Amino acid sequence: MKLALLVANRGFFPSTVIDSARADMLQAAQRAGVELLIMDQSKTKYGAVETRAEGEAFAAFLAEHAGEYDGLILCLPNFGDENGIKVAIQDLNVPILLQAYPDELDKLDFANRRDAFCGKLGLCAVLKQMQVPFVAGEPFVMHPLSEDFHKELMDYIAICRIVKRMRHLRVGVLGARTTAFKSVRFDEAAMERVGVDVETLDLTQVFSRVHAVADDDPRLEGWKKEILAASNTCDTPDYALLNQSKLGVVIEDLQKEMKLDAMTLRCWMELQYEFKIAPCTVMGIMNKRKMPIACETDVTNVPAMMALTLASDAGVGCLDVNNNYGSDGDKCILFHCGPLPMNLLEEPGHMEEHKMFVKTEGNNCSWGVNVGKIKPGKITVCGMRTENGEVRYFVESGEVLDIALDRRFFGTYGVVQIPGLQTKLRHMSEEGFRHHVIIAEGDQTRRVREALSKYLGYKEVTL
């Protein structure tokens, strides 16, 4: 990733800090693994931006490099000049990170005082007047080489990653809406307004492609290896492993041919009738590859999957908010049939049939459920839906606890603790969010909020 750097100045304050600020930022960027795009220092006094003319020079520099950078760090080594900055960024269309240097208590004399704290407050007011969104950060002032700023920069890089990828998102819907679930209905035009292009494909086309994959297709071996790495298939019939591998080949082909960023699938009952498989393990592998695929044609939760994938830079999963945990109101059980990536699991799962389908259809009708346990740790939980032309979402942090359930509990599960869960569930139900949630490793709430609400036009609902 490449970020542009604007170093601001105001001549009343010490200009000697400009060169050291630039060096500090280069060091911070190197640590974070990003490249900085820096204007030739000879273009302006000190290589910084103070006057309107210097702002115009910097704006021209950005125009020359349009498309090369994904965000802009606006560095205030001293107070900074609002007029020059305003001109420099007036045509900017990427996230802005504001960084202001802290003053030192033993250097508050006029020769050394920076006043970047005050300058940042004034600049924030100007940006708000301009309706230019920005990332302000906490604490309010940070040295570029501090741990606080490193965390801030890593969050900002993730925000830029989300914004860049999700301005235009192509979602493939494989199959019609899952018949039993009217809850997953959605407004396609609302999705279009936030840049999500929905492409649909009938399951018959998927099936014809699966049938066309030869049993000796060399691509099947790679898929079989990935399935065996994700799940213990010691009980699985050979035909089921073969058909799952063929489905993986077809999903991968469709992704490339249709230039899809993410997918959702009608995962029952037609796949069981036609191929006697469940696609759960295959879906988990796609999620591990950071190519999100949601269950049960839940189209609106696909952008949630993509946002969390980009925020965490790892695979995410779609789960049901499924069971209470006894009488403990802050705990519940999240479950699904196994479409989770390996990074969310304690260990590889065990492949089984789908017990619900066996109950109605008999044995050997639905191999592919990956039975396992979600690994303990901090997670982010997100849900998304459409209403009145808007795409609305919630995002919360929680923790998967190291609690095992009755071994007869099928599928993949985790006992999750979220403070105030009962109130949040009530709000979630009153707002019409469905039984699906998306989970990711770590606390990604800030990254998701900043990207979706500030830059991409999604509306957050507070639970």
C-alpha positions as CSV (number, residue, x, y, z in Angstrom):
1,M,0.0,0.0,0.0
2,K,1.1,3.5,-0.8
3,L,0.1,6.6,1.2
4,A,0.7,10.2,0.3
5,L,2.3,12.5,2.9
6,L,1.5,16.1,3.4
7,V,3.6,17.9,6.0
8,A,2.0,21.2,7.0
9,N,3.6,24.4,8.4
10,R,2.8,27.8,9.9
11,G,5.6,30.3,9.9
12,F,4.9,31.7,13.4
13,F,6.0,28.4,14.8
14,P,9.4,26.6,14.5
15,S,10.0,25.4,11.0
16,T,13.1,23.4,12.1
17,V,10.8,20.5,13.0
18,I,9.7,19.9,9.3
19,D,12.7,17.8,8.2
20,S,12.6,15.7,11.4
21,A,8.8,15.1,11.0
22,R,9.4,13.9,7.5
23,A,12.1,11.5,8.7
24,D,9.9,10.3,11.5
25,M,7.0,9.5,9.2
26,L,9.3,7.6,6.8
27,Q,10.5,5.5,9.7
28,A,6.9,4.9,11.0
29,A,5.7,3.9,7.5
30,Q,8.6,1.5,7.1
31,R,7.7,-0.2,10.3
32,A,4.0,-0.5,9.2
33,G,5.1,-1.9,5.8
34,V,3.7,0.9,3.6
35,E,5.3,3.2,1.1
36,L,5.1,7.0,1.3
37,L,4.5,9.2,-1.7
38,I,6.4,12.5,-0.9
39,M,6.5,15.6,-3.0
40,D,9.9,16.9,-4.1
41,Q,11.1,19.2,-1.3
42,S,12.2,21.9,-3.7
43,K,8.6,22.6,-4.8
44,T,7.8,24.5,-1.6
45,K,9.5,26.2,1.3
46,Y,10.8,23.4,3.6
47,G,9.0,20.9,1.4
48,A,5.9,21.6,3.4
49,V,2.5,23.3,2.8
50,E,1.7,26.7,4.3
51,T,0.4,29.2,1.7
52,R,-2.3,28.8,-0.9
53,A,0.3,28.7,-3.6
54,E,2.0,25.8,-1.8
55,G,-1.3,24.1,-1.4
56,E,-1.9,24.4,-5.2
57,A,1.6,22.9,-5.8
58,F,0.7,19.9,-3.6
59,A,-2.7,19.5,-5.2
60,A,-1.0,19.4,-8.6
61,F,1.5,16.8,-7.2
62,L,-1.5,14.6,-6.1
63,A,-3.1,15.0,-9.4
64,E,0.0,13.8,-11.2
65,H,0.0,10.7,-9.1
66,A,-3.8,10.0,-9.1
67,G,-4.5,6.3,-8.6
68,E,-1.1,5.6,-7.1
69,Y,-2.0,6.2,-3.4
70,D,-4.7,4.8,-1.2
71,G,-4.8,7.4,1.6
72,L,-3.1,10.6,2.8
73,I,-1.3,11.3,6.1
74,L,-1.7,14.9,7.0
75,C,1.2,15.6,9.4
76,L,1.2,18.7,11.8
77,P,4.7,19.1,13.2
78,N,3.5,22.6,14.4
79,F,0.2,24.4,14.2
80,G,-0.2,24.2,10.4
81,D,-1.9,26.7,8.1
82,E,-5.6,25.9,7.3
83,N,-5.6,27.9,4.0
84,G,-2.8,26.0,2.4
85,I,-4.1,22.7,3.6
86,K,-7.6,23.4,2.4
87,V,-6.4,24.0,-1.2
88,A,-4.1,21.0,-1.1
89,I,-6.8,18.5,-0.3
90,Q,-9.9,20.0,-1.8
91,D,-10.1,17.4,-4.6
92,L,-9.0,14.4,-2.5
93,N,-11.0,11.2,-2.6
94,V,-9.1,8.9,-0.2
95,P,-9.2,8.6,3.6
96,I,-7.2,11.2,5.5
97,L,-5.3,10.5,8.7
98,L,-4.6,13.5,10.9
99,Q,-1.4,13.4,13.0
100,A,-0.3,16.1,15.3
101,Y,2.9,16.2,17.3
102,P,2.7,16.5,21.1
103,D,4.4,19.4,22.9
104,E,7.0,18.6,25.5
105,L,6.5,20.3,28.9
106,D,10.1,21.4,29.1
107,K,9.9,23.0,25.6
108,L,7.0,25.4,25.9
109,D,9.0,28.5,25.2
110,F,8.1,30.5,22.1
111,A,11.2,29.1,20.2
112,N,10.2,25.5,20.7
113,R,6.5,25.3,21.3
114,R,4.6,23.5,18.5
115,D,0.9,24.2,19.3
116,A,-0.1,21.3,16.9
117,F,-2.7,20.3,19.5
118,C,-4.6,23.5,18.9
119,G,-3.9,23.5,15.2
120,K,-5.4,20.1,14.8
121,L,-8.6,21.2,16.5
122,G,-8.9,24.1,14.1
123,L,-8.2,22.0,11.1
124,C,-10.8,19.4,12.1
125,A,-13.4,22.2,12.2
126,V,-12.4,23.3,8.7
127,L,-12.6,19.8,7.4
128,K,-16.0,19.4,8.9
129,Q,-17.1,22.6,7.2
130,M,-15.8,21.2,3.9
131,Q,-17.6,17.9,4.6
132,V,-14.4,16.1,4.2
133,P,-14.2,13.0,6.4
134,F,-11.1,12.3,8.3
135,V,-9.5,9.9,10.8
136,A,-8.7,11.8,14.0
137,G,-7.4,9.1,16.3
138,E,-6.8,8.7,20.0
139,P,-4.9,10.1,21.8
140,F,-5.4,13.4,20.1
141,V,-1.7,14.1,19.6
142,M,0.9,11.4,18.9
143,H,4.6,11.2,18.0
144,P,5.0,9.2,14.8
145,L,7.5,6.9,16.5
146,S,5.2,6.1,19.4
147,E,3.4,2.8,20.0
148,D,0.1,4.8,20.0
149,F,0.8,6.1,16.5
150,H,1.8,2.7,15.2
151,K,-1.5,1.2,16.3
152,E,-3.2,4.3,14.8
153,L,-1.4,3.8,11.5
154,M,-2.2,0.1,11.3
155,D,-5.9,0.9,11.9
156,Y,-5.8,3.5,9.2
157,I,-4.1,1.2,6.7
158,A,-7.0,-1.3,7.3
159,I,-9.5,1.5,6.8
160,C,-7.9,2.4,3.5
161,R,-7.9,-1.2,2.5
162,I,-11.6,-1.5,3.2
163,V,-12.5,1.7,1.4
164,K,-10.4,1.0,-1.7
165,R,-11.8,-2.5,-2.2
166,M,-15.4,-1.8,-1.3
167,R,-16.1,1.3,-3.3
168,H,-17.0,-1.2,-6.1
169,L,-17.9,-4.7,-5.0
170,R,-19.2,-7.4,-7.2
171,V,-21.2,-10.1,-5.4
172,G,-22.3,-13.3,-7.0
173,V,-25.5,-14.9,-5.9
174,L,-25.5,-18.6,-6.8
175,G,-29.1,-19.7,-6.7
176,A,-32.5,-18.2,-5.8
177,R,-33.2,-17.0,-2.3
178,T,-33.3,-19.9,0.1
179,T,-37.0,-20.7,0.1
180,A,-37.6,-21.1,3.8
181,F,-35.9,-17.8,4.7
182,K,-37.8,-14.7,3.8
183,S,-35.6,-13.0,6.4
184,V,-32.8,-12.8,3.9
185,R,-34.7,-10.7,1.4
186,F,-33.0,-7.5,0.4
187,D,-33.1,-4.3,-1.7
188,E,-30.7,-4.6,-4.6
189,A,-31.0,-0.9,-5.5
190,A,-29.9,0.0,-2.0
191,M,-26.8,-2.2,-2.4
192,E,-26.1,-0.4,-5.7
193,R,-26.1,2.9,-3.9
194,V,-23.1,1.9,-1.7
195,G,-21.2,0.4,-4.7
196,V,-22.3,-3.2,-4.4
197,D,-23.1,-4.8,-7.8
198,V,-25.2,-8.0,-7.5
199,E,-24.8,-10.7,-10.1
200,T,-27.2,-13.7,-10.0
201,L,-26.7,-17.2,-11.5
202,D,-29.2,-20.0,-11.5
203,L,-28.1,-23.2,-9.7
204,T,-28.8,-25.2,-12.8
205,Q,-25.8,-23.5,-14.4
206,V,-23.7,-24.4,-11.4
207,F,-24.9,-28.0,-11.6
208,S,-24.1,-28.3,-15.3
209,R,-20.6,-27.1,-14.7
210,V,-20.0,-29.5,-11.8
211,H,-21.2,-32.4,-14.0
212,A,-18.8,-31.2,-16.8
213,V,-15.7,-31.5,-14.5
214,A,-14.0,-34.7,-15.4
215,D,-13.1,-37.1,-12.6
216,D,-9.4,-36.8,-13.6
217,D,-9.3,-33.0,-13.9
218,P,-5.9,-32.1,-12.4
219,R,-7.4,-29.2,-10.4
220,L,-9.3,-31.7,-8.2
221,E,-6.2,-32.8,-6.5
222,G,-5.5,-29.3,-5.1
223,W,-9.0,-29.0,-3.8
224,K,-8.9,-32.5,-2.2
225,K,-5.7,-31.5,-0.4
226,E,-7.3,-28.3,0.9
227,I,-10.4,-30.3,2.1
228,L,-8.2,-32.9,3.9
229,A,-6.3,-30.0,5.6
230,A,-9.5,-28.5,6.8
231,S,-11.4,-31.6,7.9
232,N,-10.8,-35.2,8.9
233,T,-12.6,-37.2,6.2
234,C,-12.0,-40.7,7.5
235,D,-15.7,-41.5,7.4
236,T,-16.5,-39.6,4.2
237,P,-17.4,-41.7,1.1
238,D,-15.1,-41.1,-1.9
239,Y,-17.9,-39.8,-4.1
240,A,-18.7,-37.0,-1.6
241,L,-15.0,-35.9,-1.5
242,L,-14.9,-35.9,-5.3
243,N,-18.2,-33.9,-5.6
244,Q,-17.1,-31.4,-3.1
245,S,-13.8,-30.9,-5.0
246,K,-15.7,-30.5,-8.2
247,L,-17.9,-27.9,-6.6
248,G,-14.8,-26.0,-5.4
249,V,-13.4,-26.0,-8.9
250,V,-16.6,-24.6,-10.3
251,I,-16.9,-21.9,-7.6
252,E,-13.3,-20.9,-8.3
253,D,-14.0,-20.7,-12.1
254,L,-17.1,-18.6,-11.6
255,Q,-15.3,-16.2,-9.4
256,K,-12.6,-15.6,-12.0
257,E,-15.0,-15.6,-15.1
258,M,-17.5,-13.2,-13.5
259,K,-14.8,-11.1,-11.7
260,L,-16.5,-11.6,-8.4
261,D,-15.2,-10.2,-5.2
262,A,-17.5,-12.3,-3.0
263,M,-20.4,-14.7,-3.2
264,T,-23.4,-16.2,-1.5
265,L,-24.9,-19.6,-2.2
266,R,-28.2,-21.4,-2.0
267,C,-26.7,-24.2,0.0
268,W,-29.7,-26.5,0.6
269,M,-31.5,-28.7,-0.5
270,E,-30.7,-28.9,-4.2
271,L,-27.0,-29.7,-3.6
272,Q,-28.0,-32.5,-1.4
273,Y,-30.5,-33.9,-4.0
274,E,-28.1,-33.6,-6.9
275,F,-24.7,-34.4,-5.5
276,K,-25.4,-35.7,-1.9
277,I,-23.1,-33.1,-0.4
278,A,-23.2,-30.1,1.8
279,P,-20.9,-27.2,0.6
280,C,-19.8,-26.1,4.1
281,T,-16.2,-27.3,4.0
282,V,-15.7,-25.9,0.5
283,M,-17.1,-22.5,1.6
284,G,-14.7,-22.5,4.6
285,I,-11.8,-23.0,2.2
286,M,-13.0,-20.0,0.1
287,N,-13.3,-17.9,3.3
288,K,-9.8,-19.0,4.3
289,R,-8.6,-17.6,0.9
290,K,-10.2,-14.3,1.9
291,M,-12.8,-14.7,-0.9
292,P,-15.9,-14.4,1.3
293,I,-18.9,-16.6,0.6
294,A,-22.0,-16.4,2.8
295,C,-24.5,-19.1,3.6
296,E,-28.2,-19.3,2.5
297,T,-28.1,-16.6,-0.1
298,D,-27.7,-13.9,2.6
299,V,-26.7,-11.2,0.1
300,T,-26.6,-8.2,2.5
301,N,-24.2,-9.9,4.9
302,V,-21.7,-10.4,2.1
303,P,-20.4,-6.8,2.3
304,A,-20.1,-7.4,6.1
305,M,-17.9,-10.4,5.3
306,M,-15.8,-8.4,3.0
307,A,-15.4,-5.5,5.4
308,L,-14.3,-7.8,8.2
309,T,-12.0,-9.7,5.9
310,L,-10.2,-6.5,4.9
311,A,-10.2,-5.2,8.5
312,S,-8.6,-8.3,9.9
313,D,-6.7,-9.3,6.8
314,A,-7.8,-12.9,7.5
315,G,-10.7,-15.2,6.8
316,V,-14.1,-14.6,8.4
317,G,-17.2,-16.7,8.9
318,C,-21.0,-16.5,8.7
319,L,-22.8,-18.0,11.8
320,D,-26.2,-18.3,13.3
321,V,-27.0,-16.6,16.6
322,N,-28.4,-20.0,17.6
323,N,-28.8,-20.8,21.3
324,N,-28.9,-19.3,24.8
325,Y,-26.2,-20.5,27.2
326,G,-28.2,-21.6,30.2
327,S,-29.3,-18.6,32.2
328,D,-26.2,-16.5,31.6
329,G,-27.6,-13.5,29.8
330,D,-24.2,-12.3,28.5
331,K,-23.5,-15.5,26.7
332,C,-24.9,-17.3,23.7
333,I,-23.9,-20.0,21.3
334,L,-23.0,-19.2,17.7
335,F,-23.2,-22.1,15.3
336,H,-23.2,-23.1,11.6
337,C,-22.6,-26.2,9.6
338,G,-18.9,-25.6,9.1
339,P,-18.2,-22.8,6.6
340,L,-15.4,-21.3,8.8
341,P,-11.8,-20.7,7.7
342,M,-9.0,-22.5,9.5
343,N,-7.8,-19.3,11.2
344,L,-11.1,-19.3,13.2
345,L,-11.0,-22.9,14.3
346,E,-9.1,-24.5,17.2
347,E,-8.0,-27.3,14.9
348,P,-9.2,-29.1,11.7
349,G,-12.8,-30.3,11.9
350,H,-14.4,-33.7,11.3
351,M,-16.5,-34.1,8.2
352,E,-20.0,-35.4,8.8
353,E,-23.4,-35.5,7.2
354,H,-25.9,-32.8,7.9
355,K,-28.1,-34.3,10.7
356,M,-31.1,-32.2,9.8
357,F,-31.1,-33.5,6.2
358,V,-30.4,-37.1,7.3
359,K,-33.5,-36.9,9.4
360,T,-35.7,-36.2,6.4
361,E,-33.7,-37.7,3.5
362,G,-31.9,-40.7,5.0
363,N,-28.2,-41.5,5.1
364,N,-25.6,-40.5,2.5
365,C,-27.5,-37.4,1.4
366,S,-25.4,-34.5,2.7
367,W,-21.6,-35.1,3.4
368,G,-19.6,-31.9,3.9
369,V,-20.5,-30.5,7.3
370,N,-17.2,-29.6,9.1
371,V,-17.7,-30.3,12.9
372,G,-15.4,-28.3,15.1
373,K,-15.0,-25.6,17.7
374,I,-14.2,-21.9,17.2
375,K,-10.9,-21.0,18.9
376,P,-11.1,-18.8,22.0
377,G,-10.3,-15.1,21.8
378,K,-11.5,-11.6,21.0
379,I,-13.8,-11.4,18.0
380,T,-15.8,-8.8,16.1
381,V,-19.5,-9.5,15.3
382,C,-21.2,-7.7,12.5
383,G,-24.6,-7.9,10.8
384,M,-26.1,-6.1,7.8
385,R,-29.5,-5.5,6.1
386,T,-31.3,-3.1,3.8
387,E,-34.2,-0.8,4.7
388,N,-35.7,2.3,3.0
389,G,-32.9,2.5,0.4
390,E,-30.1,2.3,3.0
391,V,-27.7,-0.5,3.9
392,R,-27.6,-0.7,7.7
393,Y,-25.2,-2.5,9.9
394,F,-24.2,-3.1,13.5
395,V,-20.7,-4.0,14.7
396,E,-19.8,-5.2,18.2
397,S,-16.8,-6.8,19.9
398,G,-17.1,-10.0,21.9
399,E,-15.1,-12.9,23.1
400,V,-15.2,-16.6,22.3
401,L,-14.8,-18.5,25.5
402,D,-12.9,-21.8,25.9
403,I,-16.1,-23.8,26.7
404,A,-16.9,-27.1,25.2
405,L,-20.5,-28.2,24.5
406,D,-22.0,-31.7,24.5
407,R,-20.0,-33.6,21.9
408,R,-23.3,-34.5,20.2
409,F,-23.7,-30.8,19.2
410,F,-23.1,-31.0,15.4
411,G,-21.6,-28.4,13.2
412,T,-19.1,-25.6,14.2
413,Y,-19.8,-23.6,17.4
414,G,-18.5,-21.2,19.9
415,V,-19.8,-19.9,23.2
416,V,-19.6,-16.1,22.9
417,Q,-19.7,-13.5,25.7
418,I,-20.9,-9.9,24.9
419,P,-21.6,-7.6,27.8
420,G,-25.2,-6.4,27.7
421,L,-26.1,-9.1,25.3
422,Q,-29.8,-9.2,26.1
423,T,-30.3,-5.6,25.4
424,K,-28.3,-5.8,22.2
425,L,-30.4,-8.8,21.1
426,R,-33.6,-6.9,21.8
427,H,-32.4,-4.0,19.7
428,M,-31.1,-6.3,17.0
429,S,-34.5,-8.0,16.7
430,E,-36.4,-4.7,16.8
431,E,-34.2,-3.3,14.0
432,G,-34.9,-6.4,11.8
433,F,-31.4,-7.9,11.7
434,R,-31.5,-11.6,10.8
435,H,-30.2,-14.6,12.6
436,H,-26.9,-14.5,10.8
437,V,-23.8,-12.6,12.0
438,I,-20.3,-12.4,10.6
439,I,-17.3,-12.9,12.9
440,A,-13.7,-12.0,12.5
441,E,-10.6,-12.4,14.7
442,G,-9.7,-9.5,17.0
443,D,-11.5,-6.2,17.7
444,Q,-12.1,-4.6,14.3
445,T,-15.0,-2.4,15.3
446,R,-13.2,0.9,14.8
447,R,-11.8,0.0,11.4
448,V,-15.2,-1.1,10.2
449,R,-17.1,1.9,11.5
450,E,-14.7,4.4,10.1
451,A,-14.6,2.8,6.7
452,L,-18.3,2.0,6.2
453,S,-19.9,5.0,7.8
454,K,-17.5,7.8,7.0
455,Y,-16.4,6.8,3.5
456,L,-18.8,4.3,2.0
457,G,-22.3,5.4,2.8
458,Y,-23.4,2.6,5.1
459,K,-25.5,3.5,8.2
460,E,-24.6,2.1,11.6
461,V,-27.3,1.0,14.0
462,T,-26.2,1.1,17.6
463,L,-27.3,-1.9,19.6
